[in-house]
Amino acid sequence: MNDILPDEAVLWERFEDTVRSWLAAYGYRNIRTPLLEHTALFRRAIGEATDIVEKEMYSFVDELNGEHLTLRPEGTAATVRAAVEHSLLYNGPQRLWYMGPMFRHERPQKGRYRQFHQVGVEALGYAGPDIDAELLLMCARLWDDLGLQHVVRLQLNSLGSTEERARHREALVAYLKSREAELDEDSKRRLHTNPLRVLDSKNPAMQQLINEAPKLLDYLGEESLKHFEGVQQVLKDAGIPYEINPRLVRGLDYYNLTVFEWVTDRLGAQGTVCAGGRYDGLIAEIGGKPAPAAGFAMGVERLLALLRECSENAAEWLEPAAADVYVVHQGEHALRMAFTVAEGLRNYGFTVVQHCGGGSFKSQMKKADGSGAQIALIIGDDEVAASEVSVKPLREERGQWRVSVEQLPQAIADLLYGAGGE
C-alpha cells in the first residue's frame, strides 16, 4: 500500500477528470459503495475456488458483533448488491460506474499494490451484444483520449452458457486427467476446483498442453455464437482491431458469454490493464430478480504507469496546474487588503495563491515566480493608501503598473486571455 504525494496526484487528478468526462459522454452515472462488505457476498459472487477468495481477500471478524467482513477486492459484486438492495432496476436498465480503492493480498508487481484503485463500469439489465460492443467502444475511446491507443490491444472470447461450459468442462477435465503427470501443482489443485482456470496458467512449461486442450468455442451453440458474432460485427464496423483468444477465461466465476481483456506488452508479464465481460447470472445469485448484465474494470495504477511510459499526454499532465495570480504583500494593512483582493478575484473564477508567512518583497517575489503563477499582485503601504494594486506579469518581459481594485479583475482577464477577455 502506498501514498500518493502531491506531485504524483497531479496525474491522478487529470486522469480522473478525463474519466468523468468520458463516462458522462456515454450516459453512465456514478455509484459509491462501502469499502467493507459481508464476506459472504464475495464468496457467493466471485466463487469459492478463485484465487481472490482462497488467497487474496482481507477478511476479519468484527469483534463488536461477530460479523464476517471483507475489504472489497473488486467492485462488481458490491455494485450489484447495491442495485439489488435498492431496487435500482425497478425503473429499467442502469448504466453505472465507480472509482475507488480495492484490496487484495497478492505479491506486489509493477503497477500493482495491495491497496489499488479501479475504475469500473457496470451495465445492468441489458441482454444483447450491443451493450457488450458499447463497452469495448468506450474503452477504445478512452485509450485515444489518454494517448495509449498504440500500446494496448483487445483480446476477446466467449464463455458461452452454463450448459455449454458444463460440456466443455467435462471434456477439459477428461483431457487434463489424461495428462495429469504434466500438470504443475497449482493446475493439479485447480483440476478439482476450477479446471477452466488451468487454461489461464502463465507457467511456460504448461503452454503446449494448454494449446492442445479442448477449446470452449468449439462447444458453443447457435445463440452463443450469434451473440459473439454480433459483438465482433460492431468492432469491425468501428475499425477496432481485436484477436480471439480461446484461452481467455477471466478469474471470476460469474462470467458468461463475452469476456475480454485489453493488454499491453509494456508492463511486464502481467500486462492486463482493463478486463471484463458479461455476467448474466450474478444478479440472481446475489438475491435479485434475474437480469442480464455486463461490465469491466481497469486498474488505475497500471494505466498511470503506462501513461508515464508511453503517452504523449504524460509530460503535460504531470505539470502542476499553476495559479493565475500570486499575491505579495507587506504590512498589517496590506495583509488585510490582500485577503480582500484575493477573495474578490476568486469570486470572478481566478485561481489565486496568497503569500503567507511574511518575508521581504524580494523573497516573496521569488516564491511568486517559483509558483508558476502568471501574474504577481503587489500590495504595500502605498497601494493601500491609493486603493490600488501593483500588477507584475511573471512570464513576459514587462514592467509593473498600478490598477485600481475595481478595475483589477478586468486587467487580469486582459492579461490572461487578451484584451477584452472575460
Secondary structure, DSSP 8 states (H G I E B T S, - for coil): -----HHHHHHHHHHHHHHHHHHHHTT-EE----SEEEHHHHHHHH-TTSHIIIII--EEE-TTT--EEEE-S-SHHHHHHHHHHTTGGGGS-EEEEEEEEEE-----BTTB-SEEEEEEEEEES--SHHHHHHHHHHHHHHHHHHT-TTT-EEEEEE---HHHHHHHHHHHHHHHHHTGGG--HHHHHHHTT-GGGGGG---GGGHHHHHTS--GGGG--HHHHHHHHHHHHHHHHHT--EEE-TT---SSTT-EEEEEEEE-STT-S--EEEEEEE-TTHHHHHTS----EEEEEEEHHHHHHHHHHH-TTHHHHTS----SEEEEE-SHHHHHHHHHHHHHHHHTT--EEE--S---HHHHHHHHHHTT-SEEEEE-HHHHHHTEEEEEESSSS---EEEETTTHHHHHHHHHH-TT--
